[in-house]
Each structure stands twice: as C-alpha cells, then as structure tokens.
Amino acid sequence: MQTGAERAKASPAAGSPSSVKDAVFTDIFLGEQESYLSGASSLEGRDLADPVVAPASLRDELVRLREVCFATESKMHRKDFAVKHDGVTYRVSKMESTRGVVFVLRRFPNEVPELARLGLHLGIVRRLMAPGAKGLLVISGAIGSGKTTTASAIVVSRLREYGGVAITAEDPPEMPLEGKHENGLCYQTEVSRDTGGFAEASRYIVRWNPDMIYLGEIRDADVACEALRASINGHLVISTAHAESVIKTIARLNTLAEGLGQSSALLGDGLFGVVHQKLEGKPAKLRTEFLFLDGAAGARSIIRSGKFEMLSTEINSQATRIILGG
C-alpha cells in the first residue's frame, strides 16, 4: 500500500499542468537528474520560490524533450539551436555543469505582438513607424529585456503598414516572422557559422535587395561593418545589441566598425536610431531611453566627431519632446 507521500508524488497535484505547453514559465533547465522551471510563480496555484522543481506531471515529457535536445545537438554540432516540441518552438542552449549536461530552454511565442502593445510610448512608436525610414536601427539592452520581441514587432508592423520585402538573418530564428503580413512579406534565414555567420549572411541579403533587413544581433566587427554598409546604401537595417545605454550602444558600434575607417563619420551618416530598453518591477514594465537621428543634425554632428558623451543633452531633449507629444 502506498503512503500519502508516495501517492502525492505519483499523482499530479490539483492545478498541475498536464503538459509542458500548458505550464507557466520563462525558462526550463533540463538536467540529467532533475529539471527546473524558472519564472513559474503560479505553478500549482501556489506562490513559489524561483526556480522550482518541475512537477511530477511533466517529468516523463521533459525526459523526452531532453532526448530531442540531445538528438538535435548531435545532428547540428552546435551549443545553441532551436527545437520544436508539441507545436511549440524553443531556443536551446547547452550548458555543461559539473554534474552533467543541462539544456536551457526558452519558449518562443506563437505570434509576434503588436508594436503598440509592448508598452512603448506612442511617440516612440510613431518614430519607429516613420514612413520611408532608412538607416540602422538598433534595439539594445541586457539579456532578457525583450530586444528581439521589440525588433520583430517593428519588422511586422512596418510590413503591414508599408508592404515590401523583409529578409532576416538569425541564430536561430526566434519569432514567427516568415510569411505574408498583410501588405508585406518576410523571409527568415538561419545563420550558419560554417558559412561565414552573420557577416556573410548580410552580404547575401543585400544582393537580394529587400526593403528591410533584420540581423538578429550585432555581435562582432564584421556584422557591425556589414550592417552599416547596408544602412548607408539605402536599406532599413534593424538589429539588436547588448549594451547598458544609448550612448554605450553607439560607442560599442563605433568600436566594432573601426575596420571600415572613419567609423564615427559613417555611423553619423548611417544610424537611424537607438532604443535602449529594460524591464523593471513585478509585473515587469518596459522602460526606454532613445535617440532618433532623423531631423537631428546636431546629434549626427556629435556622432561624427566621436564625442558620444555629448549626446546626453539631445537624448534628454528628445525624451521631453516625444513624451510630451512635441
């Protein structure tokens, strides 16, 4: 006869999710002995610490999901990749801890949210949706600050409004951008490090002459240079970057693009804008700092001079004008 504890372990608790797809979480840590859910504060109807041990109702499925991760990693020979399970796509990163391999999974959304519903001020949305926008637009912030979501929402919103063709280069694709979006069309491509990574992918994309280019992330000098080249040649290039502020984003882009020669001058010509964002509080709210270069001749001049710290006055001035509706 089972004890009460054994019966509780064998049977899902009331309110336990019956599948991973139905569970509330931000990340899964799939370990060999135990799996954990992060961001699962309402799991089983209780307020829990974070992370929590995956409930018994999910353990068999998580074992199968771990096997899928192993098979995909073995086939692709990469530590970062995407897997699809039960109709849901996950971004996977392989971590080798002292107790064995752990796969860290983050669930991709099934649809791209509307730009106007992300929590951005309407004045910022209007600038991001400016007709005829050209140049390099960078969404910056820390890991987990929603950069990819914002960038993807801009791509889809502009396609719906203005039409045209957008082509992406991602590692791996994170949002469902592929296909028709009312007036416009998007093609998603996955970057292969074996064939040159983001830099080589962006060179090919320019040859296809899309109206809009989305590069998943500006990680190195080659990508920064190609993004700037494309922006100067008349494309709207949207990308993300890890940085702590608008000014630090611009300084980092300048450092990465030094191989082009006169990088600050080219950045002053090619940059459309930078939106730096972070999530604060519980529930999380989006906080932004921004600088748009269209119509801001003084800011462009400062960037060309390389005196990026002087941009703070223009950043504050734009915030006042845009937030107050000017």
N, C-alpha and C positions, 0 to 999 in steps of 0.2 A: 504494500500500500504506500502511495506517495505521501510525503509530508506536505504541509502547507507551502513551505518554501519551494519544494520541487514542483508542485502544481503551478505556482506563480511563475516559475522560470519556464515551464513547458508551454504555458498558455499566454497569448498576448494580453497585456493589461488593457482594461477598458480605455478606449480612446487611442490605443496604439495604432500607428499607420500599418496598413496591410501590405504596402509596397513602398519601395524607395521613392517612386514617383510621387506618392502622396505625402511623404514626410516633409516636415518643415526644417530646413537647414540652409546654411550657406556653403559649407564645405564638408566633405566626407574624408576621414583619414582611415584608409583601408590597410590594416596591419595583418600580420600573419596570425597572431593570437587573438587580437581584439580590434574592433573598429569603433570609431568615434564620430559623432556628428557635432559640428560646430555651428553656432547660431540657431540651435534647436530649443529656444527658451520655452516654447509652449508644448513641447512634446509630452504626450500622455496627459495633457490638461494640467500640468504642474509647472511651477516656476523652477527652473533647474540651473545649476551651475553650467558653465560653458568651458570646454566641450563636455558632451555626455556620452556614455557608452551606448552604442546602438541597441535598440530594444530587441528582445528575442524574436519578435515578429518579422524582423528584417534580416536576421543573421544568415539564413540559407541563401537569400537573394544576394546579399553582399559578398558571400563566398563566390557565387557565380560571377558577379561583377568583377571581383578581383581576378578571376581566371581570364575574363575578357581583356582586362588591362594587361596582364602578362602576355597574352597571345598577341595583342596589338603592338606592345613594346618590342617583342621579339621580332615581329614582322617588319616594323618601321625602323628599328635600331635608333630610337630617339627617346629622350627622357621627358619630352613634352609632346603631347599628342591629344587627339580627340577620340572619344568612343561614343557609340550610340547604344543605348540600352533601354528597352521598353518604351521606345518612341521618344526618349529624351537624350539630348547630346550633352556630354560632359567634357570639360577640359581637364586633362590629367597631367600631373607632374610626378615623376618617380623620385622618391627620396630613399636613400639607403642609410638607415639608422643602425645603431649598434645591435639592435635586436632583429634586424632583417629589413626587407623591402617594405616600404609604406607607399601606397599610391594616394595622392591628394587630389580629390575630385571637386570641381566646381560646376554646378549645373548651369547650362546655357538657357536663356529664356526662349520660349517658343515663338515670340514675336518681338519686333522692335517697338519700344514705347514711343508715343508721340513726343516730339521735342517740347511742345508747350506744356507737357505734363511731368517733366522731370524735376520741376522746382526752380528752374531758371527764371529770372525776372523777365517780364515781357519785353523790356527794352533790349535785353541781351539777345533774346530770340529773334527780334526784328533785325538786329545787326547780323546775326548768323544766317538769316534768310534773305539778306540783301540781294536783289537781282543783279546778275552779271558779275558776281563776286569772283575774283581771280587771286591767285597767290597761295601762300602756305598758311593754313590754319592749324594750330596745334592746341590740343586739349591736354593739359598737364595736371599732375597731381601724384599722390602716393599710390602704392598698390592698394587695390580695393576701393578706390574713391569714385568708381563709376566712369572712368575716362572712355572706355570702349563703348559703353552704353550711350553716352552723350555723342561721341563721334558717329556712331551708327545711326542714331536718331537724326543727326544733321544730314547725313547722306540720303536717308529715305525721305525726309521731309522736303529736301531740295528736288529730288527726283519727282515726287508727287506734284510739287508746285510748278517746276520749270521744265520737266522732261529731260531728255538727253540720256547719255550712257555713262554709268559709273563702273569702274573696274577696281577691284580690291587686291591687295597682296597681304596675306595674313598668316600667322604662325602660332596656332592653327586658326581657321575661321571660328569666330566665337558667336556671332549673331546671325540670324537667318536673313541675310541680305540678298541672296540670289533670287533673280526673277523680276517680274514686272511690278512696278509700283505706280499705278495709275498712269501718269504721263511718261514715266521714265523706266529705264531698265538697268539692272545691276548684274554684273558677273563677278563671282567670288573666285579667287585663285589662292591656292595654298603654297606658301613659300617652301622651297626645298633648299636646305643648306648645301646639299650636294651639287647644286647647280647655281651657286652664287648668292643665295639668300635674298634679302630684301632689295639690295642694290641692283642685282641683275634683274630681278622681277620688275622693279620700277622702270628700268631701261626698256624692257619689252612692252610694258604698259603704255609708255609714251608713244611707241611706234603704232599702237592701235588707236591712238588719238581719241581717247574718251573725253567727255566734258568734265568729268570729275574723277580724281584718283584718291583712293583710300589706302594708305600704308598703315598696317596695324600698329607699328611702333617705330620711332626713330631711336635706334639703339647704338649706332656707331657712326663713324665719319662717312663711310660710303653711302649709307642711307640718307644722312643729312645732306650730303652733296647732291645726290640724285633728286631728293625732294625739292631742294632749292632750284636746281636746273629746271625741273618741270614747272615750278611755280613762276619762274621768270619767263618761261616760254608760253605763258598764257593759260595754264591749267589751274583749276582749283584743286589743291592738294590738301587733304585732311589727314592728320596723323595724331598720335599720342606720344607723350614723353613723360618720364619720371623726373620731377623737379619740385622744388619747395615753394616757388612763387613765380609770378610772371617774369620778373627781372632775371631770376635764376634760370628760367626756361630759355630766355633769349640769349643769355650768356653761354649756356651749355650748347645751344645750336651754333653759336658763333665759334666756339672752341672746336666743335666737331667738324665744322665746314671750313676750317683753316686751309685744308688741302686745295680748295678752289682758288686761293689767293684773293685778297681783298674781301674776306668773308663778311665783315661787318657792312661793307658797302652793298654787297649782294643781298644780305639779309634785310637791309633797309629797303631795297627795291622789291624783294620777293615776298616779304611777310605780309599776310593779310590780317592776322590777329593771333592772340594767345588768350585762351581761357583757362585759368588755373582753378581747380575745384577740390573740395574736400567735404567729407561727410562728418557732421558733428552731432552729438547728442543721441538720446534714445527716446522716441524713434529718430533715426538719422535724418538730418536735414542738410540739403545741399548748400554750401557756402562757396561763393565765387569771387575771384579777382580777375580782371580782364584788361586787355588793351587791344583796340582795333586801330589799324593803320590807315584805313581808307579815310581820306579827308584830314589826316593828322600829319601834315607836312613837318611840323616841329618834332614829332616823335620819330619820324623817319630820319630826320637830320641827326638826331641824337644817336640813333642806332648806327648810322653810317660813321659817326665819329668814334664809336666804340665806348662811349661814356654811359653805359647802361644804367648806372645808379641814378642818373638824372631823369630817368623815365618815371620815377615815383610821382612827380607833380602831375604829369599827364594822366597817369593811371588814376589818381585821386580825382582829377578834373572830369575824366570820362565817367567815373562812377557817379559823381554828382549829377552830371548832365543826363546820363542814361536812366539812372534810378528815379530821378525826378521828372523824367519824361521829356527832357530837352533835346 
